[in-house]
């Protein structure tokens, strides 16, 4: 393939009881309904496998490309595409939940990966909050709070604003609240344990909870509130700003104003999402809502236009 070829992907969507319409009205995706909760922009997961749009691999599923052309991804050592990039529109509150790590998921979830994830807040209501962490001091208090339904004591709400970044390690109690639009970078896993769902009904029935698994994997005590939300402090243009790096991903952003060059040398491959504006990367026209992969061997991304890019590498 041409080393400058960008692999564009057609997203998959999920409709949820808490979803809204901003993925259509704000991002312009051609998806009907007022309950569109998630856009899976880059995914090779069986629950949502994106299709390549245009170019030499037009029409192929990302999972197929991963198996058939490993050189595109630097022959990355994994039996599956490692990451999943979503945009989430929460019109209403999501359930209070927690994710297992690789070891627990491997044993209890048929060899699935665990789920480490992070959130970049694209927009939110004024005075918005998010659930990150909990108030139990140890496992005994955790069990008591959950089993006796002391949710107001248990749940920890933290204030957020546009541009904030939140890392959600396995074992972290978390929930997106209504009125929040965010980009999520995560391991390619769909394992979620619900701790509490506000006694909501779906099709007349309560949604399934996973109390025992949740108690198993929730870390006590929780990380401090001060460490849990990274507030945006740098609005400089045309400069790579690293948001977070862990063993699963490194996530960065750039506000492009005019022309800029992003050094991506050394990455097995780079995933990019356009979260604002429009422009071009390596001569390819891009706009808000586009998701694409820069293949192995692409040493730099030449960006032009007026836009925000959020990008990650495994």
Helices and strands as residue ranges (DSSP letters): E 6-10, E 12-20, H 22-25, E 36-42, E 44-45, E 48-49, E 51-52, H 62-68, G 70-73, E 83-90, E 96-98, H 102-108, E 117-124, E 129-134, H 139-147, H 151-154, E 155-159, E 165-168, E 174-175, E 180-187, E 193-196, E 201-202, E 205-206, H 211-217, H 225-228, E 241-245, E 250-263, E 270-281, E 284-287, E 291-294, E 300-313
